[in-house]
Amino acid sequence: MIGLVLLGILAAVVGGCVCVVWAEHGGPRWTRVVAQLTIGSGKMLRRYQKERRRSVGRSSGGDS
């Protein structure tokens, strides 16, 4: 079951990357929409990871 979920996530990521490249070369409108969603998701994930690293760094104390 978990393998199917991971396979679905992998397919979505690969499909999003394909749409980004296709939209870059002037693909149909739906590829540009999917590409924008993919790029936006990547930016949100990066922002989340950056905030998480900051909060972990603050909570570690640093009393060396």
FITIMAR-881449 format. One record per residue: residue in one letter; z, y, x of N, C-alpha, C in turn. Coordinates in nm, 2 decimals, padded with zeros to 4 digits. Example, Ala and Ser with C-alpha at 12.3 -4.5 7.8 and 13.67 -1.06 7.14 Angstrom:
! FITIMAR-881449
<pavo><residu>A</residu><n_up>00.78</n_up><n_north>-00.57</n_north><n_east>01.32</n_east><ca_up>00.78</ca_up><ca_north>-00.45</ca_north><ca_east>01.23</ca_east><c_up>00.78</c_up><c_north>-00.33</c_north><c_east>01.32</c_east></pavo>
<pavo><residu>S</residu><n_up>00.71</n_up><n_north>-00.22</n_north><n_east>01.28</n_east><ca_up>00.71</ca_up><ca_north>-00.11</ca_north><ca_east>01.37</ca_east><c_up>00.79</c_up><c_north>00.00</c_north><c_east>01.29</c_east></pavo>
***
This chain:
! FITIMAR-881449
<pavo><residu>M</residu><n_up>00.00</n_up><n_north>-00.12</n_north><n_east>00.08</n_east><ca_up>00.00</ca_up><ca_north>00.00</ca_north><ca_east>00.00</ca_east><c_up>00.00</c_up><c_north>00.13</c_north><c_east>00.09</c_east></pavo>
<pavo><residu>I</residu><n_up>00.09</n_up><n_north>00.13</n_north><n_east>00.19</n_east><ca_up>00.10</ca_up><ca_north>00.25</ca_north><ca_east>00.27</ca_east><c_up>-00.03</c_up><c_north>00.26</c_north><c_east>00.35</c_east></pavo>
<pavo><residu>G</residu><n_up>-00.09</n_up><n_north>00.15</n_north><n_east>00.39</n_east><ca_up>-00.22</ca_up><ca_north>00.15</ca_north><ca_east>00.46</ca_east><c_up>-00.33</c_up><c_north>00.22</c_north><c_east>00.38</c_east></pavo>
<pavo><residu>L</residu><n_up>-00.33</n_up><n_north>00.19</n_north><n_east>00.25</n_east><ca_up>-00.43</ca_up><ca_north>00.26</ca_north><ca_east>00.16</ca_east><c_up>-00.41</c_up><c_north>00.41</c_north><c_east>00.16</c_east></pavo>
<pavo><residu>V</residu><n_up>-00.28</n_up><n_north>00.45</n_north><n_east>00.15</n_east><ca_up>-00.25</ca_up><ca_north>00.59</ca_north><ca_east>00.15</ca_east><c_up>-00.30</c_up><c_north>00.66</c_north><c_east>00.28</c_east></pavo>
<pavo><residu>L</residu><n_up>-00.26</n_up><n_north>00.60</n_north><n_east>00.39</n_east><ca_up>-00.31</ca_up><ca_north>00.65</ca_north><ca_east>00.52</ca_east><c_up>-00.46</c_up><c_north>00.65</c_north><c_east>00.53</c_east></pavo>
<pavo><residu>L</residu><n_up>-00.52</n_up><n_north>00.55</n_north><n_east>00.48</n_east><ca_up>-00.67</ca_up><ca_north>00.55</ca_north><ca_east>00.49</ca_east><c_up>-00.73</c_up><c_north>00.66</c_north><c_east>00.40</c_east></pavo>
<pavo><residu>G</residu><n_up>-00.67</n_up><n_north>00.69</n_north><n_east>00.29</n_east><ca_up>-00.71</ca_up><ca_north>00.80</ca_north><ca_east>00.20</ca_east><c_up>-00.69</c_up><c_north>00.93</c_north><c_east>00.27</c_east></pavo>
<pavo><residu>I</residu><n_up>-00.58</n_up><n_north>00.95</n_north><n_east>00.34</n_east><ca_up>-00.56</ca_up><ca_north>01.08</ca_north><ca_east>00.41</ca_east><c_up>-00.66</c_up><c_north>01.09</c_north><c_east>00.52</c_east></pavo>
<pavo><residu>L</residu><n_up>-00.68</n_up><n_north>00.98</n_north><n_east>00.59</n_east><ca_up>-00.78</ca_up><ca_north>00.99</ca_north><ca_east>00.70</ca_east><c_up>-00.92</c_up><c_north>01.02</c_north><c_east>00.65</c_east></pavo>
<pavo><residu>A</residu><n_up>-00.96</n_up><n_north>00.97</n_north><n_east>00.54</n_east><ca_up>-01.09</ca_up><ca_north>00.99</ca_north><ca_east>00.48</ca_east><c_up>-01.10</c_up><c_north>01.14</c_north><c_east>00.44</c_east></pavo>
<pavo><residu>A</residu><n_up>-00.99</n_up><n_north>01.20</n_north><n_east>00.38</n_east><ca_up>-00.99</ca_up><ca_north>01.34</ca_north><ca_east>00.34</ca_east><c_up>-01.00</c_up><c_north>01.43</c_north><c_east>00.46</c_east></pavo>
<pavo><residu>V</residu><n_up>-00.93</n_up><n_north>01.40</n_north><n_east>00.57</n_east><ca_up>-00.94</ca_up><ca_north>01.48</ca_north><ca_east>00.69</ca_east><c_up>-01.08</c_up><c_north>01.48</c_north><c_east>00.75</c_east></pavo>
<pavo><residu>V</residu><n_up>-01.13</n_up><n_north>01.36</n_north><n_east>00.76</n_east><ca_up>-01.27</ca_up><ca_north>01.35</ca_north><ca_east>00.82</ca_east><c_up>-01.37</c_up><c_north>01.42</c_north><c_east>00.73</c_east></pavo>
<pavo><residu>G</residu><n_up>-01.36</n_up><n_north>01.40</n_north><n_east>00.60</n_east><ca_up>-01.45</ca_up><ca_north>01.46</ca_north><ca_east>00.50</ca_east><c_up>-01.44</c_up><c_north>01.62</c_north><c_east>00.51</c_east></pavo>
<pavo><residu>G</residu><n_up>-01.31</n_up><n_north>01.67</n_north><n_east>00.53</n_east><ca_up>-01.30</ca_up><ca_north>01.81</ca_north><ca_east>00.54</ca_east><c_up>-01.36</c_up><c_north>01.86</c_north><c_east>00.67</c_east></pavo>
<pavo><residu>C</residu><n_up>-01.35</n_up><n_north>01.79</n_north><n_east>00.78</n_east><ca_up>-01.41</ca_up><ca_north>01.83</ca_north><ca_east>00.90</ca_east><c_up>-01.56</c_up><c_north>01.83</c_north><c_east>00.89</c_east></pavo>
<pavo><residu>V</residu><n_up>-01.61</n_up><n_north>01.73</n_north><n_east>00.83</n_east><ca_up>-01.76</ca_up><ca_north>01.73</ca_north><ca_east>00.81</ca_east><c_up>-01.81</c_up><c_north>01.85</c_north><c_east>00.73</c_east></pavo>
<pavo><residu>C</residu><n_up>-01.73</n_up><n_north>01.88</n_north><n_east>00.62</n_east><ca_up>-01.77</ca_up><ca_north>01.99</ca_north><ca_east>00.54</ca_east><c_up>-01.76</c_up><c_north>02.13</c_north><c_east>00.62</c_east></pavo>
<pavo><residu>V</residu><n_up>-01.66</n_up><n_north>02.14</n_north><n_east>00.71</n_east><ca_up>-01.65</ca_up><ca_north>02.26</ca_north><ca_east>00.79</ca_east><c_up>-01.78</c_up><c_north>02.27</c_north><c_east>00.88</c_east></pavo>
<pavo><residu>V</residu><n_up>-01.82</n_up><n_north>02.16</n_north><n_east>00.94</n_east><ca_up>-01.94</ca_up><ca_north>02.17</ca_north><ca_east>01.02</ca_east><c_up>-02.07</c_up><c_north>02.20</c_north><c_east>00.94</c_east></pavo>
<pavo><residu>W</residu><n_up>-02.07</n_up><n_north>02.13</n_north><n_east>00.82</n_east><ca_up>-02.19</ca_up><ca_north>02.14</ca_north><ca_east>00.74</ca_east><c_up>-02.20</c_up><c_north>02.29</c_north><c_east>00.68</c_east></pavo>
<pavo><residu>A</residu><n_up>-02.09</n_up><n_north>02.34</n_north><n_east>00.64</n_east><ca_up>-02.08</ca_up><ca_north>02.48</ca_north><ca_east>00.59</ca_east><c_up>-02.12</c_up><c_north>02.58</c_north><c_east>00.70</c_east></pavo>
<pavo><residu>E</residu><n_up>-02.08</n_up><n_north>02.55</n_north><n_east>00.82</n_east><ca_up>-02.12</ca_up><ca_north>02.64</ca_north><ca_east>00.93</ca_east><c_up>-02.27</c_up><c_north>02.64</c_north><c_east>00.95</c_east></pavo>
<pavo><residu>H</residu><n_up>-02.34</n_up><n_north>02.54</n_north><n_east>00.92</n_east><ca_up>-02.48</ca_up><ca_north>02.53</ca_north><ca_east>00.93</ca_east><c_up>-02.55</c_up><c_north>02.57</c_north><c_east>00.80</c_east></pavo>
<pavo><residu>G</residu><n_up>-02.48</n_up><n_north>02.63</n_north><n_east>00.70</n_east><ca_up>-02.55</ca_up><ca_north>02.67</ca_north><ca_east>00.58</ca_east><c_up>-02.56</c_up><c_north>02.57</c_north><c_east>00.47</c_east></pavo>
<pavo><residu>G</residu><n_up>-02.46</n_up><n_north>02.49</n_north><n_east>00.46</n_east><ca_up>-02.46</ca_up><ca_north>02.38</ca_north><ca_east>00.36</ca_east><c_up>-02.45</c_up><c_north>02.44</c_north><c_east>00.22</c_east></pavo>
<pavo><residu>P</residu><n_up>-02.45</n_up><n_north>02.36</n_north><n_east>00.12</n_east><ca_up>-02.43</ca_up><ca_north>02.40</ca_north><ca_east>-00.02</ca_east><c_up>-02.30</c_up><c_north>02.47</c_north><c_east>-00.05</c_east></pavo>
<pavo><residu>R</residu><n_up>-02.29</n_up><n_north>02.54</n_north><n_east>-00.16</n_east><ca_up>-02.17</ca_up><ca_north>02.62</ca_north><ca_east>-00.19</ca_east><c_up>-02.04</c_up><c_north>02.53</c_north><c_east>-00.19</c_east></pavo>
<pavo><residu>W</residu><n_up>-02.05</n_up><n_north>02.41</n_north><n_east>-00.24</n_east><ca_up>-01.93</ca_up><ca_north>02.33</ca_north><ca_east>-00.25</ca_east><c_up>-01.87</c_up><c_north>02.29</c_north><c_east>-00.12</c_east></pavo>
<pavo><residu>T</residu><n_up>-01.96</n_up><n_north>02.28</n_north><n_east>-00.01</n_east><ca_up>-01.91</ca_up><ca_north>02.25</ca_north><ca_east>00.12</ca_east><c_up>-01.84</c_up><c_north>02.37</c_north><c_east>00.18</c_east></pavo>
<pavo><residu>R</residu><n_up>-01.88</n_up><n_north>02.49</n_north><n_east>00.14</n_east><ca_up>-01.81</ca_up><ca_north>02.61</ca_north><ca_east>00.19</ca_east><c_up>-01.67</c_up><c_north>02.62</c_north><c_east>00.13</c_east></pavo>
<pavo><residu>V</residu><n_up>-01.66</n_up><n_north>02.58</n_north><n_east>00.00</n_east><ca_up>-01.53</ca_up><ca_north>02.58</ca_north><ca_east>-00.07</ca_east><c_up>-01.44</c_up><c_north>02.48</c_north><c_east>00.00</c_east></pavo>
<pavo><residu>V</residu><n_up>-01.49</n_up><n_north>02.36</n_north><n_east>00.02</n_east><ca_up>-01.41</ca_up><ca_north>02.25</ca_north><ca_east>00.08</ca_east><c_up>-01.37</c_up><c_north>02.29</c_north><c_east>00.23</c_east></pavo>
<pavo><residu>A</residu><n_up>-01.46</n_up><n_north>02.36</n_north><n_east>00.30</n_east><ca_up>-01.43</ca_up><ca_north>02.40</ca_north><ca_east>00.43</ca_east><c_up>-01.32</c_up><c_north>02.51</c_north><c_east>00.43</c_east></pavo>
<pavo><residu>Q</residu><n_up>-01.33</n_up><n_north>02.60</n_north><n_east>00.34</n_east><ca_up>-01.22</ca_up><ca_north>02.70</ca_north><ca_east>00.33</ca_east><c_up>-01.09</c_up><c_north>02.64</c_north><c_east>00.30</c_east></pavo>
<pavo><residu>L</residu><n_up>-01.09</n_up><n_north>02.54</n_north><n_east>00.21</n_east><ca_up>-00.96</ca_up><ca_north>02.47</ca_north><ca_east>00.18</ca_east><c_up>-00.91</c_up><c_north>02.39</c_north><c_east>00.30</c_east></pavo>
<pavo><residu>T</residu><n_up>-01.00</n_up><n_north>02.33</n_north><n_east>00.38</n_east><ca_up>-00.96</ca_up><ca_north>02.26</ca_north><ca_east>00.50</ca_east><c_up>-00.90</c_up><c_north>02.35</c_north><c_east>00.60</c_east></pavo>
<pavo><residu>I</residu><n_up>-00.97</n_up><n_north>02.46</n_north><n_east>00.62</n_east><ca_up>-00.92</ca_up><ca_north>02.56</ca_north><ca_east>00.72</ca_east><c_up>-00.79</c_up><c_north>02.62</c_north><c_east>00.68</c_east></pavo>
<pavo><residu>G</residu><n_up>-00.78</n_up><n_north>02.65</n_north><n_east>00.55</n_east><ca_up>-00.65</ca_up><ca_north>02.70</ca_north><ca_east>00.50</ca_east><c_up>-00.53</c_up><c_north>02.61</c_north><c_east>00.51</c_east></pavo>
<pavo><residu>S</residu><n_up>-00.56</n_up><n_north>02.48</n_north><n_east>00.49</n_east><ca_up>-00.46</ca_up><ca_north>02.38</ca_north><ca_east>00.50</ca_east><c_up>-00.41</c_up><c_north>02.37</c_north><c_east>00.65</c_east></pavo>
<pavo><residu>G</residu><n_up>-00.51</n_up><n_north>02.37</n_north><n_east>00.74</n_east><ca_up>-00.47</ca_up><ca_north>02.37</ca_north><ca_east>00.88</ca_east><c_up>-00.39</c_up><c_north>02.49</c_north><c_east>00.92</c_east></pavo>
<pavo><residu>K</residu><n_up>-00.42</n_up><n_north>02.61</n_north><n_east>00.87</n_east><ca_up>-00.34</ca_up><ca_north>02.73</ca_north><ca_east>00.90</ca_east><c_up>-00.20</c_up><c_north>02.71</c_north><c_east>00.84</c_east></pavo>
<pavo><residu>M</residu><n_up>-00.19</n_up><n_north>02.66</n_north><n_east>00.72</n_east><ca_up>-00.05</ca_up><ca_north>02.64</ca_north><ca_east>00.66</ca_east><c_up>00.03</c_up><c_north>02.54</c_north><c_east>00.74</c_east></pavo>
<pavo><residu>L</residu><n_up>-00.03</n_up><n_north>02.44</n_north><n_east>00.78</n_east><ca_up>00.04</ca_up><ca_north>02.33</ca_north><ca_east>00.86</ca_east><c_up>00.08</c_up><c_north>02.39</c_north><c_east>01.00</c_east></pavo>
<pavo><residu>R</residu><n_up>00.00</n_up><n_north>02.47</n_north><n_east>01.06</n_east><ca_up>00.04</ca_up><ca_north>02.53</ca_north><ca_east>01.19</ca_east><c_up>00.15</c_up><c_north>02.63</c_north><c_east>01.17</c_east></pavo>
<pavo><residu>R</residu><n_up>00.15</n_up><n_north>02.71</n_north><n_east>01.06</n_east><ca_up>00.26</ca_up><ca_north>02.80</ca_north><ca_east>01.03</ca_east><c_up>00.39</c_up><c_north>02.73</c_north><c_east>01.01</c_east></pavo>
<pavo><residu>Y</residu><n_up>00.38</n_up><n_north>02.62</n_north><n_east>00.93</n_east><ca_up>00.50</ca_up><ca_north>02.54</ca_north><ca_east>00.90</ca_east><c_up>00.56</c_up><c_north>02.48</c_north><c_east>01.03</c_east></pavo>
<pavo><residu>Q</residu><n_up>00.47</n_up><n_north>02.43</n_north><n_east>01.12</n_east><ca_up>00.52</ca_up><ca_north>02.37</ca_north><ca_east>01.24</ca_east><c_up>00.59</c_up><c_north>02.47</c_north><c_east>01.33</c_east></pavo>
<pavo><residu>K</residu><n_up>00.53</n_up><n_north>02.59</n_north><n_east>01.34</n_east><ca_up>00.58</ca_up><ca_north>02.70</ca_north><ca_east>01.42</ca_east><c_up>00.72</c_up><c_north>02.74</c_north><c_east>01.37</c_east></pavo>
<pavo><residu>E</residu><n_up>00.73</n_up><n_north>02.75</n_north><n_east>01.24</n_east><ca_up>00.86</ca_up><ca_north>02.79</ca_north><ca_east>01.18</ca_east><c_up>00.97</c_up><c_north>02.68</c_north><c_east>01.20</c_east></pavo>
<pavo><residu>R</residu><n_up>00.92</n_up><n_north>02.56</n_north><n_east>01.19</n_east><ca_up>01.01</ca_up><ca_north>02.44</ca_north><ca_east>01.22</ca_east><c_up>01.06</c_up><c_north>02.44</c_north><c_east>01.36</c_east></pavo>
<pavo><residu>R</residu><n_up>00.97</n_up><n_north>02.47</n_north><n_east>01.46</n_east><ca_up>01.01</ca_up><ca_north>02.47</ca_north><ca_east>01.60</ca_east><c_up>01.11</c_up><c_north>02.58</c_north><c_east>01.62</c_east></pavo>
<pavo><residu>R</residu><n_up>01.09</n_up><n_north>02.70</n_north><n_east>01.56</n_east><ca_up>01.19</ca_up><ca_north>02.81</ca_north><ca_east>01.57</ca_east><c_up>01.32</c_up><c_north>02.77</c_north><c_east>01.52</c_east></pavo>
<pavo><residu>S</residu><n_up>01.33</n_up><n_north>02.71</n_north><n_east>01.40</n_east><ca_up>01.46</ca_up><ca_north>02.68</ca_north><ca_east>01.34</ca_east><c_up>01.53</c_up><c_north>02.57</c_north><c_east>01.42</c_east></pavo>
<pavo><residu>V</residu><n_up>01.46</n_up><n_north>02.47</n_north><n_east>01.48</n_east><ca_up>01.52</ca_up><ca_north>02.37</ca_north><ca_east>01.56</ca_east><c_up>01.57</c_up><c_north>02.43</c_north><c_east>01.69</c_east></pavo>
<pavo><residu>G</residu><n_up>01.50</n_up><n_north>02.53</n_north><n_east>01.75</n_east><ca_up>01.55</ca_up><ca_north>02.59</ca_north><ca_east>01.87</ca_east><c_up>01.67</c_up><c_north>02.67</c_north><c_east>01.85</c_east></pavo>
<pavo><residu>R</residu><n_up>01.69</n_up><n_north>02.73</n_north><n_east>01.73</n_east><ca_up>01.81</ca_up><ca_north>02.81</ca_north><ca_east>01.70</ca_east><c_up>01.93</c_up><c_north>02.72</c_north><c_east>01.68</c_east></pavo>
<pavo><residu>S</residu><n_up>01.91</n_up><n_north>02.61</n_north><n_east>01.61</n_east><ca_up>02.02</ca_up><ca_north>02.52</ca_north><ca_east>01.57</ca_east><c_up>02.07</c_up><c_north>02.43</c_north><c_east>01.69</c_east></pavo>
<pavo><residu>S</residu><n_up>01.99</n_up><n_north>02.42</n_north><n_east>01.80</n_east><ca_up>02.03</ca_up><ca_north>02.33</ca_north><ca_east>01.90</ca_east><c_up>02.15</c_up><c_north>02.39</c_north><c_east>01.98</c_east></pavo>
<pavo><residu>G</residu><n_up>02.18</n_up><n_north>02.51</n_north><n_east>01.98</n_east><ca_up>02.29</ca_up><ca_north>02.57</ca_north><ca_east>02.04</ca_east><c_up>02.26</c_up><c_north>02.62</c_north><c_east>02.18</c_east></pavo>
<pavo><residu>G</residu><n_up>02.21</n_up><n_north>02.54</n_north><n_east>02.27</n_east><ca_up>02.17</ca_up><ca_north>02.59</ca_north><ca_east>02.40</ca_east><c_up>02.29</c_up><c_north>02.62</c_north><c_east>02.49</c_east></pavo>
<pavo><residu>D</residu><n_up>02.40</n_up><n_north>02.54</n_north><n_east>02.49</n_east><ca_up>02.52</ca_up><ca_north>02.56</ca_north><ca_east>02.56</ca_east><c_up>02.52</c_up><c_north>02.48</c_north><c_east>02.69</c_east></pavo>
<pavo><residu>S</residu><n_up>02.41</n_up><n_north>02.49</n_north><n_east>02.77</n_east><ca_up>02.40</ca_up><ca_north>02.41</ca_north><ca_east>02.89</ca_east><c_up>02.47</c_up><c_north>02.48</c_north><c_east>03.01</c_east></pavo>
***
